[in-house]
Amino acid sequence: MEHFDVVVVGAGISGIDAAYHLQTMCPDRSFVILEGREDIGGTWDLFTYPGIRSDSDMHTLGFGFKPWVAEKSIADGPSIMAYLRETVDEYHIDEHIRFQHLVRSAEWSSESATWTVTAEEADTGAEVRLTCGYLFMCSGYYSYKGGYLPEFEGYDDFEGQIVHPQEWPDDLDYADKEVVVIGSGATAVTLVPAMADDTAHITMLQRSPTYMVSRPDHDVIANNLRKVLPDTAAYEATRWKNSTLQQFMYGQTRKHPGKVRQKLLDGVRDQLPAGYDVDTHFTPTYNPWDQRLGLVPNGDMFAAISAGTASVVTDTIDRFDETGILLDSGRHLDADIIVTATGLQLVTLGEVDFTV
């Protein structure tokens, strides 16, 4: 049975970061990364829906040791994957990754002070067992088996196509189709503007509003700093700027929630047609940052609503039927495709079975 000082579970952003720090700061320690999928990236390899992007700026989300130098700070999925591949290649982290090794269990022995890790090879089904002194879980917080789907009455009656963003089909044809996206979180806010120009119409159906804030996907200050400073210095300055600003803004939501609420709502009104019902569709009942804010890069969703290619409906679902969704208000939303942007299945430590 192979033994490593450290076994890292997951080759996403956290796992790659762990590998860099292990080989840089603990060069005398052996380690391996066990990745259940066929590629690195975790979330950024798994999700392939239209417009997939980060809603955190990459100067903050990126690695501390490798500057993010792309023009866009709110980056799309392929750009993030390219950044991760470059990192893995540059620091030879790929030499430590074993793909299609899905960790099933980990057993701790107090007597020997070791973990025995059992993984399954996804392509063969063979069992692989390793031991280590330190088990580093970098497997994320949600299940890769499937997303969260509420129980919708009449779900099987719908004659169109139902898609969850976590299982987006490569061949989904939504051109000139009526599309309803259920949800108002980061995924829905990304999907609606990304699909709007190609659909007959796309509707975001939400049970309750979310605070939305628009900001450019380019960080002008960061891009200008790189012109006069080395990449590393510019990156560190931008990370400090962004994290300090984020902490300040969060503090304002705690100290002056009413003022922040008004500023956010005014920002939405400024980007929507005069008379648009912001009170119904974009005014939550809670204070800012009691729940996560929705990011609208470059105001793209507001632009789609203003152009008439997208709309927001705030209502609750009575049932699905053959042609769409019947709402509790009595209104019917016709649909060819329903996208259930209803969230993730939260799990603890990668659904690994732990025993002591």
HUVENWO-V757469 format. One record per pair of residues at least 4 apart in sequence whose ideal C-beta (glycine too) atoms are under 7 Angstrom apart, sorted by the first residue. I is the first residue (numbers start at 1). J is the second residue. If there is no record, write none. Layout:
I | J
I | J
//
This chain:
1 | 129
1 | 130
1 | 131
2 | 130
3 | 131
3 | 132
4 | 30
4 | 31
4 | 32
4 | 130
4 | 132
5 | 29
5 | 30
5 | 31
5 | 132
5 | 133
5 | 134
6 | 22
6 | 29
6 | 31
6 | 132
6 | 134
6 | 136
7 | 32
7 | 34
7 | 115
7 | 117
7 | 130
7 | 132
7 | 135
7 | 136
8 | 15
8 | 18
8 | 19
8 | 31
8 | 33
8 | 136
8 | 138
9 | 34
9 | 103
9 | 136
9 | 137
9 | 138
9 | 139
9 | 350
10 | 14
10 | 15
10 | 35
10 | 42
10 | 138
10 | 139
10 | 140
10 | 350
11 | 15
11 | 16
11 | 33
11 | 35
11 | 40
11 | 97
12 | 41
12 | 42
12 | 43
12 | 138
12 | 140
13 | 17
13 | 42
13 | 84
14 | 18
14 | 138
15 | 19
15 | 33
15 | 138
16 | 20
16 | 40
16 | 84
16 | 87
16 | 88
16 | 93
17 | 21
17 | 63
18 | 22
18 | 136
18 | 138
19 | 23
19 | 31
19 | 33
19 | 93
19 | 96
20 | 24
20 | 65
20 | 91
20 | 93
21 | 25
22 | 26
22 | 29
22 | 31
23 | 27
31 | 96
32 | 96
32 | 98
33 | 96
33 | 97
33 | 98
34 | 98
34 | 101
34 | 103
34 | 119
35 | 40
35 | 97
35 | 98
35 | 99
35 | 101
36 | 100
36 | 101
36 | 102
36 | 103
36 | 122
37 | 45
37 | 99
38 | 99
38 | 100
39 | 45
40 | 45
40 | 84
40 | 85
40 | 88
40 | 97
41 | 45
41 | 81
41 | 84
42 | 46
42 | 140
43 | 47
43 | 140
44 | 77
44 | 80
44 | 81
44 | 84
45 | 81
46 | 144
46 | 166
47 | 52
47 | 77
47 | 165
47 | 166
48 | 52
48 | 168
49 | 165
49 | 168
49 | 191
50 | 191
50 | 194
50 | 195
51 | 190
51 | 191
51 | 193
51 | 194
52 | 76
52 | 77
52 | 190
53 | 74
53 | 75
53 | 76
53 | 77
53 | 190
54 | 58
54 | 61
54 | 74
54 | 75
54 | 80
55 | 186
55 | 295
56 | 60
56 | 61
57 | 61
57 | 73
57 | 74
57 | 219
57 | 242
58 | 62
58 | 68
58 | 73
58 | 75
59 | 68
59 | 73
59 | 219
59 | 222
59 | 235
59 | 238
59 | 239
59 | 242
60 | 239
60 | 242
60 | 243
62 | 66
62 | 68
62 | 83
63 | 87
66 | 87
67 | 231
67 | 232
67 | 235
68 | 83
68 | 235
69 | 226
69 | 231
70 | 75
70 | 79
71 | 218
71 | 223
72 | 79
72 | 217
72 | 218
73 | 217
73 | 218
73 | 219
73 | 222
74 | 217
74 | 297
75 | 79
75 | 80
77 | 81
78 | 82
79 | 83
80 | 84
81 | 85
82 | 86
83 | 87
84 | 88
85 | 89
86 | 90
87 | 91
88 | 93
88 | 94
89 | 94
93 | 97
100 | 121
100 | 122
100 | 123
101 | 119
101 | 121
101 | 128
102 | 119
102 | 120
102 | 122
103 | 117
103 | 119
103 | 350
103 | 352
104 | 118
104 | 119
104 | 120
104 | 352
104 | 353
105 | 118
105 | 352
105 | 353
106 | 115
106 | 117
106 | 135
106 | 352
106 | 354
107 | 115
107 | 116
107 | 355
108 | 115
108 | 356
109 | 114
109 | 116
113 | 133
114 | 131
114 | 132
114 | 133
115 | 131
115 | 132
115 | 135
116 | 129
116 | 131
117 | 129
117 | 130
117 | 132
117 | 135
118 | 127
118 | 129
119 | 128
120 | 125
120 | 127
121 | 125
121 | 126
121 | 128
137 | 349
137 | 350
139 | 349
139 | 350
141 | 346
141 | 347
142 | 344
142 | 345
142 | 346
142 | 347
143 | 345
143 | 347
143 | 351
146 | 166
146 | 167
146 | 345
147 | 164
147 | 165
147 | 166
147 | 343
147 | 344
147 | 345
148 | 342
148 | 343
148 | 344
148 | 345
149 | 164
149 | 340
149 | 342
150 | 342
152 | 317
152 | 320
153 | 319
154 | 319
154 | 320
154 | 321
155 | 320
157 | 320
157 | 321
157 | 322
158 | 162
158 | 320
158 | 321
158 | 322
158 | 338
159 | 322
159 | 323
160 | 335
160 | 336
160 | 337
160 | 338
161 | 337
162 | 338
162 | 340
163 | 168
163 | 169
163 | 172
163 | 337
163 | 339
164 | 340
165 | 187
165 | 191
165 | 339
165 | 341
168 | 172
174 | 179
174 | 195
174 | 198
174 | 199
174 | 337
175 | 198
176 | 199
176 | 200
177 | 199
177 | 200
177 | 336
177 | 337
178 | 200
178 | 201
178 | 334
178 | 335
178 | 336
179 | 195
179 | 199
179 | 202
179 | 335
179 | 336
179 | 337
179 | 339
180 | 203
180 | 205
180 | 324
180 | 325
180 | 333
180 | 335
180 | 338
181 | 188
181 | 191
181 | 192
181 | 202
181 | 203
181 | 204
181 | 205
181 | 339
181 | 341
182 | 205
182 | 338
182 | 339
182 | 340
182 | 341
182 | 342
183 | 187
183 | 188
183 | 206
183 | 341
183 | 342
184 | 188
184 | 189
184 | 204
184 | 206
184 | 209
184 | 210
184 | 294
185 | 210
185 | 294
185 | 341
185 | 343
186 | 190
186 | 294
187 | 191
187 | 341
188 | 192
188 | 204
188 | 341
189 | 294
189 | 296
189 | 301
190 | 194
191 | 195
191 | 339
191 | 341
192 | 196
192 | 202
192 | 204
192 | 301
192 | 304
192 | 310
193 | 300
193 | 301
193 | 304
193 | 310
195 | 199
195 | 202
196 | 202
196 | 304
196 | 309
196 | 310
197 | 309
201 | 309
202 | 309
202 | 310
203 | 311
203 | 313
203 | 333
204 | 310
204 | 312
205 | 313
205 | 315
205 | 325
205 | 333
206 | 312
206 | 314
207 | 316
208 | 284
208 | 285
209 | 281
209 | 282
209 | 283
209 | 284
209 | 314
210 | 284
210 | 294
211 | 264
211 | 284
211 | 288
211 | 293
211 | 294
212 | 268
212 | 282
212 | 294
212 | 296
213 | 264
213 | 267
213 | 293
213 | 295
213 | 296
214 | 267
214 | 271
214 | 296
214 | 299
214 | 302
215 | 295
215 | 297
216 | 298
217 | 297
217 | 298
218 | 223
219 | 223
219 | 238
220 | 224
221 | 225
221 | 238
221 | 241
222 | 226
222 | 234
222 | 238
225 | 229
225 | 234
225 | 237
225 | 238
226 | 231
226 | 234
229 | 233
229 | 234
230 | 234
231 | 235
232 | 236
233 | 237
234 | 238
235 | 239
236 | 240
237 | 241
238 | 242
239 | 243
240 | 244
241 | 245
242 | 246
243 | 247
244 | 248
245 | 249
246 | 250
247 | 251
248 | 252
249 | 253
250 | 254
250 | 289
251 | 255
252 | 256
252 | 260
253 | 257
253 | 260
253 | 287
253 | 288
253 | 289
256 | 260
257 | 261
257 | 287
257 | 288
258 | 262
259 | 263
260 | 264
260 | 288
261 | 265
261 | 287
261 | 288
262 | 266
263 | 267
264 | 268
264 | 288
265 | 269
265 | 278
265 | 282
265 | 283
266 | 270
268 | 272
268 | 278
268 | 282
269 | 278
271 | 299
271 | 302
272 | 276
272 | 278
272 | 302
272 | 305
272 | 306
273 | 306
277 | 281
278 | 282
278 | 283
279 | 283
280 | 314
281 | 312
281 | 314
286 | 290
286 | 291
288 | 293
289 | 293
296 | 300
296 | 301
296 | 302
299 | 303
300 | 304
301 | 305
301 | 310
302 | 306
303 | 307
304 | 309
304 | 310
305 | 310
305 | 311
305 | 312
313 | 333
315 | 327
315 | 328
315 | 329
315 | 331
316 | 327
316 | 328
317 | 325
317 | 327
318 | 326
318 | 327
318 | 328
319 | 326
320 | 325
321 | 326
323 | 334
324 | 332
324 | 333
324 | 334
324 | 335
325 | 333
325 | 335
325 | 338
326 | 332
327 | 331
327 | 333
347 | 351
//
